[in-house]
């Protein structure tokens, strides 16, 4: 048997990537048995912040980023896209750190850093961006974000 840590709060793993990395990220509660903690939980919360359009939540209008605008005004060069994307990643991390500062989370569920490690062009209007997220516990993971141009 596996011991259950009763001090830890579980979260539903709500990010569902349709068709792999080239698909659409959807927030769903379809499989409530899929619970998560640790770095996966931190990544879920970060992605929720990053992929929520700033101003779209009437209860938390300052929450979210302008990540979605990347498809319209991110720029043509990898450098311009990278600069715009890093601004959005930094904004999302700042918001997550503000939440972390107000609450007590285990180190493996608290993010300390985010970095853009690569941008890959799939076609003229489709790119993927590999993002590295690092927890306060020193664990890291890569997340590939699909970006479809407009």
C-alpha positions as CSV (number, residue, x, y, z in Angstrom):
1,X,0.0,0.0,0.0
2,X,1.0,3.6,-0.6
3,X,0.9,6.1,2.2
4,X,-1.2,9.1,1.6
5,X,0.2,12.5,2.6
6,X,-2.8,14.1,4.4
7,X,-1.1,17.5,4.5
8,X,-1.1,17.9,0.8
9,X,-4.0,19.3,-1.2
10,X,-4.7,17.5,-4.5
11,X,-5.7,19.2,-7.6
12,X,-7.6,17.9,-10.7
13,X,-5.2,17.5,-13.6
14,X,-7.3,19.7,-15.9
15,X,-5.1,20.5,-18.9
16,X,-6.0,18.3,-21.8
17,X,-3.9,18.7,-25.0
18,X,-5.9,17.6,-28.0
19,X,-3.9,16.0,-30.8
20,X,-0.6,16.3,-28.8
21,X,1.6,19.4,-28.9
22,X,0.1,20.6,-32.2
23,X,-3.4,20.7,-30.8
24,X,-5.4,22.9,-28.6
25,X,-5.0,23.1,-24.8
26,X,-8.4,22.7,-23.2
27,X,-9.3,23.1,-19.5
28,X,-11.7,20.2,-18.7
29,X,-13.0,18.4,-15.6
30,X,-14.0,15.3,-17.6
31,X,-11.8,12.9,-15.6
32,X,-12.1,13.8,-12.0
33,X,-10.2,10.8,-10.9
34,X,-7.0,12.2,-12.5
35,X,-5.6,14.0,-9.5
36,X,-2.2,15.6,-9.3
37,X,0.3,17.2,-6.9
38,X,3.9,18.4,-7.1
39,X,5.4,19.9,-10.2
40,X,2.5,18.8,-12.4
41,X,0.1,20.8,-10.2
42,X,2.3,23.8,-10.4
43,X,2.5,23.5,-14.2
44,X,-1.3,23.2,-14.4
45,X,-1.8,26.4,-12.4
46,X,0.9,28.2,-14.4
47,X,-0.7,27.2,-17.7
48,X,-4.1,28.3,-16.5
49,X,-2.7,31.7,-15.8
50,X,-0.7,31.9,-19.0
51,X,-3.6,30.8,-21.3
52,X,-6.3,32.8,-19.6
53,X,-6.8,36.1,-21.6
54,X,-6.2,39.0,-19.2
55,X,-9.5,40.7,-18.5
56,X,-11.6,37.7,-19.5
57,X,-12.4,36.6,-15.9
58,X,-14.9,39.1,-14.4
59,X,-14.0,38.1,-10.9
60,X,-10.2,38.4,-11.4
61,X,-9.8,40.9,-14.3
62,X,-6.0,41.3,-13.8
63,X,-5.4,37.6,-13.9
64,X,-4.0,36.1,-17.1
65,X,-1.8,37.3,-19.9
66,X,-1.9,38.4,-23.5
67,X,-0.4,35.1,-24.7
68,X,-3.2,34.7,-27.2
69,X,-2.2,37.9,-28.9
70,X,1.0,36.2,-30.0
71,X,-0.7,34.9,-33.1
72,X,-1.6,38.4,-34.1
73,X,1.2,40.7,-33.0
74,X,4.1,38.6,-31.8
75,X,6.3,39.6,-34.7
76,X,7.9,37.9,-37.7
77,X,11.3,37.0,-36.4
78,X,12.1,34.4,-33.7
79,X,13.6,37.2,-31.7
80,X,10.4,39.3,-31.7
81,X,8.3,36.3,-31.0
82,X,10.7,35.3,-28.2
83,X,10.6,38.7,-26.6
84,X,6.8,38.9,-26.7
85,X,6.5,35.3,-25.3
86,X,9.0,36.0,-22.5
87,X,7.0,39.0,-21.4
88,X,3.9,36.8,-21.1
89,X,5.7,34.0,-19.4
90,X,7.2,36.5,-16.9
91,X,3.8,38.0,-16.3
92,X,2.3,34.6,-15.6
93,X,5.1,33.6,-13.3
94,X,4.8,36.9,-11.3
95,X,1.1,36.2,-10.8
96,X,1.8,32.7,-9.6
97,X,4.5,33.9,-7.2
98,X,2.0,36.4,-5.8
99,X,-0.5,33.6,-5.1
100,X,2.4,31.5,-3.6
101,X,3.3,34.4,-1.3
102,X,-0.2,34.5,0.1
103,X,-0.6,30.8,0.6
104,X,1.5,27.9,1.8
105,X,2.5,25.4,-0.9
106,X,5.1,22.7,-0.7
107,X,8.3,23.6,-2.6
108,X,7.6,21.1,-5.4
109,X,4.2,23.0,-6.0
110,X,5.8,26.4,-6.0
111,X,7.5,27.8,-9.2
112,X,10.7,29.7,-8.9
113,X,11.7,30.3,-12.6
114,X,10.5,30.1,-16.1
115,X,12.7,30.1,-19.3
116,X,12.1,30.0,-23.0
117,X,14.5,27.3,-24.3
118,X,13.6,27.1,-28.0
119,X,11.2,28.2,-30.7
120,X,10.6,25.9,-33.6
121,X,8.8,26.8,-36.8
122,X,6.5,24.1,-38.0
123,X,5.1,26.1,-41.0
124,X,4.7,29.7,-42.0
125,X,1.9,30.2,-39.5
126,X,2.6,27.6,-36.8
127,X,5.4,27.4,-34.2
128,X,6.0,25.6,-31.0
129,X,7.8,27.1,-28.0
130,X,9.6,25.0,-25.4
131,X,9.3,26.5,-22.0
132,X,11.2,25.3,-18.9
133,X,9.5,25.6,-15.5
134,X,11.5,25.2,-12.3
135,X,10.0,24.5,-8.9
136,X,11.3,25.8,-5.6
137,X,12.4,22.2,-4.9
138,X,14.7,22.4,-7.9
139,X,12.7,20.1,-10.1
140,X,12.2,21.2,-13.7
141,X,10.1,20.2,-16.7
142,X,9.7,21.2,-20.3
143,X,6.3,22.3,-21.7
144,X,5.8,22.6,-25.4
145,X,3.3,25.4,-26.3
146,X,1.6,25.2,-29.7
147,X,1.1,28.6,-31.3
148,X,-1.1,28.9,-34.5
149,X,-0.8,32.2,-36.4
150,X,-3.8,34.2,-37.5
